[in-house]
Amino acid sequence: MKHTGIWIDKEKAHIITIDGESATVETVASAVEKHRPHGGTGNRFKSGPQDIIKDSTFLAHEKQQLKDYFKSIASKLTDIDDLVIFGPAQTNEKFKNEVDKNYNFLSSKIKGVLKADSMTHNQLIAWVRDFFKLN
């Protein structure tokens, strides 16, 4: 039985697959850009005039980049038996929502969506083994 865990944030995802005694970790890099606001007229007065930064374009662009990122992750999850999604912030929840909406073959395999901090590869493997009560 293949137990799979995904540690995910906006920068990268680690796909941990445990099949019997063997464990592998595959990393998928993200192309999601970080938001760096630009703009403002800038003058020497602290409360000088500022241009309004349009975030809607950035947010739409980020949403599409996340969708592409999630698609690249889901394409690597074709031969699994069960799945746990974990990671910091809200990317893990967004990934689960995307799976529920567009990847029905995966949504029934999700056993949990949990918060977790950054970990080493060995810690990731141990975390997934512990979640599925292996060993």
WONOR-V68085 format. One record per run of one state. SS is the DSSP state (h for helix, s for strand, l for the rest). FROM is the first residue (numbers start at 0). LEN is the number of residues. If there is no record, write none. Layout:
BEGIN
[[SS	FROM	LEN] [SS	FROM	LEN]]
END
This chain:
BEGIN
[[l	0	1] [s	1	7] [l	8	3] [s	11	8] [l	19	2] [s	21	8] [l	29	26] [h	55	19] [l	74	7] [s	81	6] [l	87	3] [h	90	12] [l	102	1] [h	103	4] [l	107	2] [s	109	6] [l	115	5] [h	120	11] [l	131	4]]
END
